[in-house]
Amino acid sequence: MNIGKYIKKYRTELNISQKDLAERVGLHLQKLRLIEDNEEDINISLLESISNELNIPISYFFLGNNENSKVTPKLDSIEKKLVKLALLMSKSKAVPKHRVPNL
């Protein structure tokens, strides 16, 4: 899975620099570069922040914006619940933060 590739794709389509996006989501520029190059994993809360900054549904980072996909509408309908669950889990001291691996 190339989440970093999609972050870069949508960021450049919106004419947002890496530096600007990194500042908006509270990252060091080098960390964003590593994520976009798929050399570093991204956690779900950071992916949500990037999604919000780019105004793009989280599902697009997994599927691209293929509107013809039968899975995309289903993911769009449940992504808010999944994000809320992941955020709750990441805030819990008993549950380790989950990361989305680059596949």
N, CA, C and O atoms as CSV, one atom per row, in Angstrom:
chain,resi,resn,atom,element,x,y,z
A,1,MET,N,N,0.853,-1.175,0.000
A,1,MET,CA,C,0.000,0.000,0.000
A,1,MET,C,C,0.894,1.231,0.000
A,1,MET,O,O,1.901,1.267,0.707
A,2,ASN,N,N,0.543,2.212,-0.766
A,2,ASN,CA,C,1.373,3.394,-0.930
A,2,ASN,C,C,0.693,4.639,-0.379
A,2,ASN,O,O,0.394,5.569,-1.128
A,3,ILE,N,N,0.450,4.660,0.916
A,3,ILE,CA,C,-0.213,5.808,1.520
A,3,ILE,C,C,0.599,7.081,1.276
A,3,ILE,O,O,0.042,8.129,0.950
A,4,GLY,N,N,1.910,6.979,1.436
A,4,GLY,CA,C,2.773,8.146,1.225
A,4,GLY,C,C,2.658,8.700,-0.186
A,4,GLY,O,O,2.667,9.914,-0.394
A,5,LYS,N,N,2.551,7.793,-1.154
A,5,LYS,CA,C,2.415,8.215,-2.549
A,5,LYS,C,C,1.143,9.055,-2.737
A,5,LYS,O,O,1.144,10.064,-3.442
A,6,TYR,N,N,0.070,8.614,-2.094
A,6,TYR,CA,C,-1.184,9.356,-2.220
A,6,TYR,C,C,-1.133,10.691,-1.472
A,6,TYR,O,O,-1.696,11.683,-1.935
A,7,ILE,N,N,-0.464,10.716,-0.325
A,7,ILE,CA,C,-0.314,11.995,0.380
A,7,ILE,C,C,0.384,12.982,-0.539
A,7,ILE,O,O,-0.059,14.120,-0.690
A,8,LYS,N,N,1.475,12.546,-1.152
A,8,LYS,CA,C,2.231,13.423,-2.056
A,8,LYS,C,C,1.384,13.833,-3.260
A,8,LYS,O,O,1.392,14.996,-3.663
A,9,LYS,N,N,0.653,12.870,-3.831
A,9,LYS,CA,C,-0.184,13.148,-5.005
A,9,LYS,C,C,-1.204,14.244,-4.712
A,9,LYS,O,O,-1.307,15.222,-5.453
A,10,TYR,N,N,-1.956,14.073,-3.627
A,10,TYR,CA,C,-2.998,15.048,-3.316
A,10,TYR,C,C,-2.405,16.381,-2.870
A,10,TYR,O,O,-2.944,17.439,-3.191
A,11,ARG,N,N,-1.300,16.333,-2.131
A,11,ARG,CA,C,-0.649,17.567,-1.679
A,11,ARG,C,C,-0.186,18.391,-2.875
A,11,ARG,O,O,-0.397,19.603,-2.917
A,12,THR,N,N,0.447,17.732,-3.850
A,12,THR,CA,C,0.942,18.465,-5.019
A,12,THR,C,C,-0.208,18.942,-5.910
A,12,THR,O,O,-0.124,20.017,-6.503
A,13,GLU,N,N,-1.287,18.147,-6.008
A,13,GLU,CA,C,-2.449,18.600,-6.785
A,13,GLU,C,C,-3.051,19.876,-6.197
A,13,GLU,O,O,-3.610,20.699,-6.921
A,14,LEU,N,N,-2.933,20.029,-4.893
A,14,LEU,CA,C,-3.468,21.222,-4.224
A,14,LEU,C,C,-2.430,22.338,-4.107
A,14,LEU,O,O,-2.678,23.366,-3.476
A,15,ASN,N,N,-1.265,22.122,-4.723
A,15,ASN,CA,C,-0.174,23.113,-4.695
A,15,ASN,C,C,0.224,23.496,-3.269
A,15,ASN,O,O,0.447,24.669,-2.969
A,16,ILE,N,N,0.310,22.489,-2.397
A,16,ILE,CA,C,0.752,22.689,-1.024
A,16,ILE,C,C,2.160,22.118,-0.917
A,16,ILE,O,O,2.395,20.967,-1.285
A,17,SER,N,N,3.082,22.905,-0.425
A,17,SER,CA,C,4.459,22.432,-0.285
A,17,SER,C,C,4.572,21.453,0.871
A,17,SER,O,O,3.731,21.426,1.769
A,18,GLN,N,N,5.623,20.653,0.833
A,18,GLN,CA,C,5.877,19.737,1.951
A,18,GLN,C,C,6.056,20.531,3.239
A,18,GLN,O,O,5.541,20.151,4.291
A,19,LYS,N,N,6.782,21.627,3.147
A,19,LYS,CA,C,7.039,22.447,4.332
A,19,LYS,C,C,5.725,22.958,4.926
A,19,LYS,O,O,5.529,22.913,6.141
A,20,ASP,N,N,4.829,23.444,4.067
A,20,ASP,CA,C,3.552,23.980,4.539
A,20,ASP,C,C,2.699,22.896,5.195
A,20,ASP,O,O,2.142,23.112,6.272
A,21,LEU,N,N,2.595,21.730,4.551
A,21,LEU,CA,C,1.793,20.650,5.125
A,21,LEU,C,C,2.394,20.170,6.438
A,21,LEU,O,O,1.672,19.931,7.407
A,22,ALA,N,N,3.711,20.028,6.470
A,22,ALA,CA,C,4.380,19.590,7.699
A,22,ALA,C,C,4.074,20.550,8.849
A,22,ALA,O,O,3.783,20.115,9.963
A,23,GLU,N,N,4.139,21.843,8.581
A,23,GLU,CA,C,3.845,22.836,9.620
A,23,GLU,C,C,2.384,22.762,10.060
A,23,GLU,O,O,2.085,22.874,11.249
A,24,ARG,N,N,1.488,22.577,9.116
A,24,ARG,CA,C,0.052,22.517,9.434
A,24,ARG,C,C,-0.310,21.346,10.341
A,24,ARG,O,O,-1.208,21.454,11.177
A,25,VAL,N,N,0.394,20.222,10.172
A,25,VAL,CA,C,0.067,19.034,10.974
A,25,VAL,C,C,1.063,18.804,12.105
A,25,VAL,O,O,0.976,17.801,12.813
A,26,GLY,N,N,2.007,19.724,12.278
A,26,GLY,CA,C,2.941,19.643,13.394
A,26,GLY,C,C,4.035,18.601,13.247
A,26,GLY,O,O,4.413,17.951,14.221
A,27,LEU,N,N,4.543,18.441,12.036
A,27,LEU,CA,C,5.616,17.479,11.765
A,27,LEU,C,C,6.892,18.204,11.373
A,27,LEU,O,O,6.861,19.338,10.896
A,28,HIS,N,N,8.011,17.532,11.582
A,28,HIS,CA,C,9.253,18.017,10.992
A,28,HIS,C,C,9.200,17.689,9.507
A,28,HIS,O,O,8.651,16.662,9.108
A,29,LEU,N,N,9.765,18.558,8.704
A,29,LEU,CA,C,9.759,18.377,7.256
A,29,LEU,C,C,10.350,17.024,6.858
A,29,LEU,O,O,9.805,16.341,5.990
A,30,GLN,N,N,11.451,16.637,7.482
A,30,GLN,CA,C,12.099,15.368,7.135
A,30,GLN,C,C,11.180,14.178,7.390
A,30,GLN,O,O,11.187,13.221,6.616
A,31,LYS,N,N,10.392,14.222,8.457
A,31,LYS,CA,C,9.462,13.119,8.761
A,31,LYS,C,C,8.408,13.000,7.661
A,31,LYS,O,O,8.085,11.891,7.235
A,32,LEU,N,N,7.864,14.139,7.193
A,32,LEU,CA,C,6.886,14.096,6.105
A,32,LEU,C,C,7.520,13.534,4.838
A,32,LEU,O,O,6.889,12.763,4.115
A,33,ARG,N,N,8.764,13.919,4.567
A,33,ARG,CA,C,9.456,13.383,3.386
A,33,ARG,C,C,9.569,11.862,3.472
A,33,ARG,O,O,9.330,11.155,2.492
A,34,LEU,N,N,9.934,11.371,4.647
A,34,LEU,CA,C,10.059,9.916,4.820
A,34,LEU,C,C,8.718,9.215,4.644
A,34,LEU,O,O,8.649,8.141,4.047
A,35,ILE,N,N,7.658,9.819,5.162
A,35,ILE,CA,C,6.318,9.239,5.009
A,35,ILE,C,C,5.921,9.211,3.540
A,35,ILE,O,O,5.437,8.192,3.045
A,36,GLU,N,N,6.122,10.320,2.843
A,36,GLU,CA,C,5.751,10.375,1.419
A,36,GLU,C,C,6.563,9.402,0.573
A,36,GLU,O,O,6.080,8.913,-0.448
A,37,ASP,N,N,7.787,9.120,0.991
A,37,ASP,CA,C,8.630,8.158,0.270
A,37,ASP,C,C,8.392,6.728,0.742
A,37,ASP,O,O,9.104,5.809,0.338
A,38,ASN,N,N,7.380,6.542,1.606
A,38,ASN,CA,C,7.040,5.226,2.169
A,38,ASN,C,C,8.214,4.581,2.890
A,38,ASN,O,O,8.351,3.358,2.900
A,39,GLU,N,N,9.058,5.407,3.491
A,39,GLU,CA,C,10.178,4.902,4.277
A,39,GLU,C,C,9.858,4.930,5.771
A,39,GLU,O,O,10.633,4.433,6.588
A,40,GLU,N,N,8.727,5.508,6.116
A,40,GLU,CA,C,8.312,5.564,7.516
A,40,GLU,C,C,6.800,5.352,7.581
A,40,GLU,O,O,6.049,5.859,6.747
A,41,ASP,N,N,6.373,4.595,8.588
A,41,ASP,CA,C,4.949,4.354,8.799
A,41,ASP,C,C,4.269,5.616,9.326
A,41,ASP,O,O,4.916,6.513,9.865
A,42,ILE,N,N,2.957,5.659,9.156
A,42,ILE,CA,C,2.168,6.785,9.640
A,42,ILE,C,C,1.087,6.243,10.571
A,42,ILE,O,O,0.468,5.219,10.279
A,43,ASN,N,N,0.859,6.930,11.695
A,43,ASN,CA,C,-0.209,6.473,12.585
A,43,ASN,C,C,-1.532,7.081,12.134
A,43,ASN,O,O,-1.559,8.059,11.386
A,44,ILE,N,N,-2.609,6.498,12.592
A,44,ILE,CA,C,-3.941,6.875,12.099
A,44,ILE,C,C,-4.306,8.306,12.485
A,44,ILE,O,O,-4.990,8.984,11.717
A,45,SER,N,N,-3.874,8.783,13.645
A,45,SER,CA,C,-4.227,10.152,14.024
A,45,SER,C,C,-3.505,11.166,13.146
A,45,SER,O,O,-4.074,12.209,12.821
A,46,LEU,N,N,-2.267,10.882,12.755
A,46,LEU,CA,C,-1.557,11.775,11.836
A,46,LEU,C,C,-2.199,11.719,10.453
A,46,LEU,O,O,-2.335,12.747,9.789
A,47,LEU,N,N,-2.592,10.525,10.019
A,47,LEU,CA,C,-3.263,10.404,8.724
A,47,LEU,C,C,-4.570,11.195,8.731
A,47,LEU,O,O,-4.930,11.813,7.729
A,48,GLU,N,N,-5.277,11.175,9.856
A,48,GLU,CA,C,-6.502,11.964,9.958
A,48,GLU,C,C,-6.198,13.457,9.853
A,48,GLU,O,O,-6.927,14.187,9.181
A,49,SER,N,N,-5.142,13.917,10.503
A,49,SER,CA,C,-4.763,15.329,10.432
A,49,SER,C,C,-4.431,15.738,9.000
A,49,SER,O,O,-4.851,16.795,8.530
A,50,ILE,N,N,-3.677,14.893,8.321
A,50,ILE,CA,C,-3.321,15.186,6.929
A,50,ILE,C,C,-4.571,15.172,6.060
A,50,ILE,O,O,-4.743,16.038,5.201
A,51,SER,N,N,-5.437,14.202,6.277
A,51,SER,CA,C,-6.695,14.115,5.544
A,51,SER,C,C,-7.515,15.396,5.721
A,51,SER,O,O,-8.060,15.937,4.759
A,52,ASN,N,N,-7.591,15.867,6.957
A,52,ASN,CA,C,-8.339,17.102,7.228
A,52,ASN,C,C,-7.696,18.304,6.551
A,52,ASN,O,O,-8.395,19.137,5.976
A,53,GLU,N,N,-6.384,18.401,6.613
A,53,GLU,CA,C,-5.689,19.535,5.989
A,53,GLU,C,C,-5.863,19.549,4.471
A,53,GLU,O,O,-5.980,20.611,3.860
A,54,LEU,N,N,-5.878,18.367,3.874
A,54,LEU,CA,C,-6.037,18.276,2.416
A,54,LEU,C,C,-7.498,18.202,2.001
A,54,LEU,O,O,-7.818,18.244,0.813
A,55,ASN,N,N,-8.394,18.091,3.002
A,55,ASN,CA,C,-9.828,17.996,2.751
A,55,ASN,C,C,-10.161,16.809,1.837
A,55,ASN,O,O,-10.906,16.929,0.865
A,56,ILE,N,N,-9.578,15.670,2.189
A,56,ILE,CA,C,-9.732,14.455,1.398
A,56,ILE,C,C,-10.131,13.323,2.334
A,56,ILE,O,O,-9.531,13.186,3.400
A,57,PRO,N,N,-11.127,12.501,1.978
A,57,PRO,CA,C,-11.503,11.361,2.829
A,57,PRO,C,C,-10.317,10.419,3.053
A,57,PRO,O,O,-9.520,10.190,2.143
A,58,ILE,N,N,-10.208,9.891,4.235
A,58,ILE,CA,C,-9.108,8.976,4.558
A,58,ILE,C,C,-9.078,7.782,3.601
A,58,ILE,O,O,-8.002,7.291,3.260
A,59,SER,N,N,-10.225,7.322,3.174
A,59,SER,CA,C,-10.265,6.155,2.281
A,59,SER,C,C,-9.472,6.391,0.998
A,59,SER,O,O,-8.976,5.433,0.406
A,60,TYR,N,N,-9.342,7.637,0.558
A,60,TYR,CA,C,-8.595,7.921,-0.667
A,60,TYR,C,C,-7.127,7.547,-0.535
A,60,TYR,O,O,-6.483,7.228,-1.534
A,61,PHE,N,N,-6.585,7.579,0.679
A,61,PHE,CA,C,-5.185,7.224,0.863
A,61,PHE,C,C,-4.954,5.726,0.717
A,61,PHE,O,O,-3.824,5.280,0.520
A,62,PHE,N,N,-6.019,4.961,0.815
A,62,PHE,CA,C,-5.909,3.517,0.665
A,62,PHE,C,C,-6.301,3.061,-0.740
A,62,PHE,O,O,-5.778,2.067,-1.244
A,63,LEU,N,N,-7.223,3.792,-1.368
A,63,LEU,CA,C,-7.746,3.369,-2.669
A,63,LEU,C,C,-7.508,4.367,-3.790
A,63,LEU,O,O,-7.838,4.079,-4.941
A,64,GLY,N,N,-6.954,5.515,-3.495
A,64,GLY,CA,C,-6.898,6.571,-4.480
A,64,GLY,C,C,-8.290,7.155,-4.601
A,64,GLY,O,O,-9.178,6.737,-3.858
A,65,ASN,N,N,-8.524,8.080,-5.480
A,65,ASN,CA,C,-9.882,8.610,-5.566
A,65,ASN,C,C,-10.615,7.980,-6.738
A,65,ASN,O,O,-11.170,8.673,-7.591
A,66,ASN,N,N,-10.605,6.676,-6.763
A,66,ASN,CA,C,-11.292,5.903,-7.783
A,66,ASN,C,C,-12.783,5.848,-7.441
A,66,ASN,O,O,-13.227,4.988,-6.681
A,67,GLU,N,N,-13.529,6.762,-8.004
A,67,GLU,CA,C,-14.961,6.845,-7.707
A,67,GLU,C,C,-15.729,5.634,-8.216
A,67,GLU,O,O,-16.856,5.391,-7.785
A,68,ASN,N,N,-15.130,4.869,-9.132
A,68,ASN,CA,C,-15.814,3.698,-9.670
A,68,ASN,C,C,-15.677,2.475,-8.770
A,68,ASN,O,O,-16.330,1.455,-8.989
A,69,SER,N,N,-14.829,2.586,-7.764
A,69,SER,CA,C,-14.629,1.464,-6.856
A,69,SER,C,C,-15.892,1.223,-6.036
A,69,SER,O,O,-16.485,2.166,-5.511
A,70,LYS,N,N,-16.297,-0.028,-5.928
A,70,LYS,CA,C,-17.469,-0.362,-5.120
A,70,LYS,C,C,-17.152,-0.264,-3.637
A,70,LYS,O,O,-18.055,-0.137,-2.811
A,71,VAL,N,N,-15.868,-0.325,-3.299
A,71,VAL,CA,C,-15.467,-0.287,-1.904
A,71,VAL,C,C,-15.454,1.142,-1.362
A,71,VAL,O,O,-15.732,1.353,-0.181
A,72,THR,N,N,-15.135,2.124,-2.202
A,72,THR,CA,C,-14.987,3.507,-1.739
A,72,THR,C,C,-16.216,4.031,-1.014
A,72,THR,O,O,-16.060,4.562,0.085
A,73,PRO,N,N,-17.437,3.919,-1.553
A,73,PRO,CA,C,-18.587,4.429,-0.799
A,73,PRO,C,C,-18.761,3.739,0.551
A,73,PRO,O,O,-19.142,4.374,1.534
A,74,LYS,N,N,-18.485,2.454,0.593
A,74,LYS,CA,C,-18.607,1.714,1.848
A,74,LYS,C,C,-17.573,2.224,2.850
A,74,LYS,O,O,-17.896,2.414,4.023
A,75,LEU,N,N,-16.347,2.445,2.412
A,75,LEU,CA,C,-15.319,2.969,3.299
A,75,LEU,C,C,-15.653,4.378,3.757
A,75,LEU,O,O,-15.459,4.713,4.926
A,76,ASP,N,N,-16.150,5.198,2.855
A,76,ASP,CA,C,-16.514,6.559,3.236
A,76,ASP,C,C,-17.582,6.565,4.322
A,76,ASP,O,O,-17.585,7.443,5.185
A,77,SER,N,N,-18.483,5.596,4.285
A,77,SER,CA,C,-19.569,5.561,5.264
A,77,SER,C,C,-19.110,5.095,6.638
A,77,SER,O,O,-19.740,5.430,7.641
A,78,ILE,N,N,-18.010,4.319,6.704
A,78,ILE,CA,C,-17.555,3.817,8.011
A,78,ILE,C,C,-16.261,4.462,8.496
A,78,ILE,O,O,-15.848,4.227,9.631
A,79,GLU,N,N,-15.620,5.264,7.663
A,79,GLU,CA,C,-14.306,5.789,8.050
A,79,GLU,C,C,-14.360,6.664,9.301
A,79,GLU,O,O,-13.417,6.643,10.092
A,80,LYS,N,N,-15.414,7.418,9.504
A,80,LYS,CA,C,-15.493,8.254,10.695
A,80,LYS,C,C,-15.524,7.406,11.957
A,80,LYS,O,O,-14.899,7.754,12.959
A,81,LYS,N,N,-16.251,6.293,11.911
A,81,LYS,CA,C,-16.306,5.401,13.064
A,81,LYS,C,C,-14.935,4.784,13.333
A,81,LYS,O,O,-14.522,4.670,14.487
A,82,LEU,N,N,-14.236,4.391,12.288
A,82,LEU,CA,C,-12.919,3.802,12.455
A,82,LEU,C,C,-11.918,4.812,12.999
A,82,LEU,O,O,-11.097,4.477,13.853
A,83,VAL,N,N,-11.982,6.026,12.515
A,83,VAL,CA,C,-11.070,7.063,12.992
A,83,VAL,C,C,-11.333,7.350,14.464
A,83,VAL,O,O,-10.394,7.466,15.252
A,84,LYS,N,N,-12.607,7.464,14.840
A,84,LYS,CA,C,-12.938,7.703,16.247
A,84,LYS,C,C,-12.428,6.572,17.122
A,84,LYS,O,O,-11.875,6.817,18.194
A,85,LEU,N,N,-12.611,5.329,16.672
A,85,LEU,CA,C,-12.143,4.183,17.433
A,85,LEU,C,C,-10.623,4.206,17.568
A,85,LEU,O,O,-10.086,3.976,18.652
A,86,ALA,N,N,-9.940,4.482,16.475
A,86,ALA,CA,C,-8.471,4.518,16.510
A,86,ALA,C,C,-7.981,5.625,17.430
A,86,ALA,O,O,-7.015,5.437,18.169
A,87,LEU,N,N,-8.638,6.775,17.389
A,87,LEU,CA,C,-8.236,7.878,18.268
A,87,LEU,C,C,-8.471,7.522,19.733
A,87,LEU,O,O,-7.643,7.830,20.591
A,88,LEU,N,N,-9.593,6.877,20.018
A,88,LEU,CA,C,-9.855,6.440,21.389
A,88,LEU,C,C,-8.805,5.434,21.848
A,88,LEU,O,O,-8.326,5.493,22.981
A,89,MET,N,N,-8.459,4.521,20.965
A,89,MET,CA,C,-7.455,3.518,21.315
A,89,MET,C,C,-6.086,4.152,21.520
A,89,MET,O,O,-5.342,3.747,22.413
A,90,SER,N,N,-5.746,5.146,20.696
A,90,SER,CA,C,-4.430,5.778,20.821
A,90,SER,C,C,-4.328,6.616,22.090
A,90,SER,O,O,-3.226,6.838,22.593
A,91,LYS,N,N,-5.458,7.085,22.616
A,91,LYS,CA,C,-5.458,7.878,23.843
A,91,LYS,C,C,-5.449,7.007,25.086
A,91,LYS,O,O,-5.090,7.467,26.170
A,92,SER,N,N,-5.840,5.759,24.933
A,92,SER,CA,C,-5.884,4.837,26.065
A,92,SER,C,C,-4.470,4.433,26.455
A,92,SER,O,O,-3.652,4.101,25.596
A,93,LYS,N,N,-4.187,4.462,27.747
A,93,LYS,CA,C,-2.862,4.069,28.218
A,93,LYS,C,C,-2.683,2.556,28.184
A,93,LYS,O,O,-1.556,2.062,28.147
A,94,ALA,N,N,-3.782,1.827,28.196
A,94,ALA,CA,C,-3.711,0.367,28.226
A,94,ALA,C,C,-3.480,-0.231,26.844
A,94,ALA,O,O,-3.050,-1.379,26.730
A,95,VAL,N,N,-3.759,0.533,25.799
A,95,VAL,CA,C,-3.656,0.008,24.434
A,95,VAL,C,C,-2.566,0.783,23.703
A,95,VAL,O,O,-2.609,2.013,23.667
A,96,PRO,N,N,-1.592,0.089,23.122
A,96,PRO,CA,C,-0.533,0.800,22.398
A,96,PRO,C,C,-1.083,1.474,21.152
A,96,PRO,O,O,-2.073,1.021,20.577
A,97,LYS,N,N,-0.439,2.554,20.739
A,97,LYS,CA,C,-0.845,3.230,19.503
A,97,LYS,C,C,-0.635,2.287,18.332
A,97,LYS,O,O,0.400,1.632,18.208
A,98,HIS,N,N,-1.648,2.238,17.476
A,98,HIS,CA,C,-1.564,1.386,16.294
A,98,HIS,C,C,-1.041,2.201,15.142
A,98,HIS,O,O,-1.329,3.390,15.008
A,99,ARG,N,N,-0.270,1.538,14.317
A,99,ARG,CA,C,0.310,2.207,13.163
A,99,ARG,C,C,-0.222,1.541,11.907
A,99,ARG,O,O,-0.552,0.356,11.903
A,100,VAL,N,N,-0.297,2.318,10.854
A,100,VAL,CA,C,-0.721,1.794,9.574
A,100,VAL,C,C,0.559,1.454,8.808
A,100,VAL,O,O,1.291,2.359,8.407
A,101,PRO,N,N,0.843,0.161,8.596
A,101,PRO,CA,C,2.089,-0.192,7.908
A,101,PRO,C,C,1.979,0.103,6.424
A,101,PRO,O,O,0.893,0.065,5.845
A,102,ASN,N,N,3.115,0.397,5.823
A,102,ASN,CA,C,3.165,0.521,4.370
A,102,ASN,C,C,3.323,-0.874,3.802
A,102,ASN,O,O,4.305,-1.560,4.084
A,103,LEU,N,N,2.364,-1.290,3.008
A,103,LEU,CA,C,2.405,-2.644,2.443
A,103,LEU,C,C,2.942,-2.615,1.038
A,103,LEU,O,O,3.052,-3.661,0.398
